[in-house]
């Protein structure tokens, strides 16, 4: 039994250590406003500072367009080089990704989704972010 567990753990670690190329995602993760995530052992640090605007059409409301939310992210692959961007949930409002030093950082989604008559606390926002190598 111990040998089977060892073999399974070895196989899982081998898959986790495979390198990616092209636009394959390195990782997808959730970030709360104010959180920071380190990717690839410190090669890239991504932080979610705030949602600067959220005009997405609330559940239960009929809107002319879907609306847009703007998420402010900062990506820092080194101490001297960083990029900040306002990424959008609706690409008609603006870009949904930023490129920096061989990485593409994309906003996948933003939750919670607005509900009619309910205010979202800024600390309740969670951005799903994908990092891929170019």
Secondary structure, 3 states (H helix, E strand, C coil): CHHHHHHHHHHHHHHHCCCCCCCCEEEEEEEECCCEEEECCCCEEEEEEEEEEECCCCECCCCCCCCCEEEEEEEECCCCCEEEEEEECCCCCCCCEEEECCEEEEEEEEECCCECCCCCCHHHCEEEEEEEEC
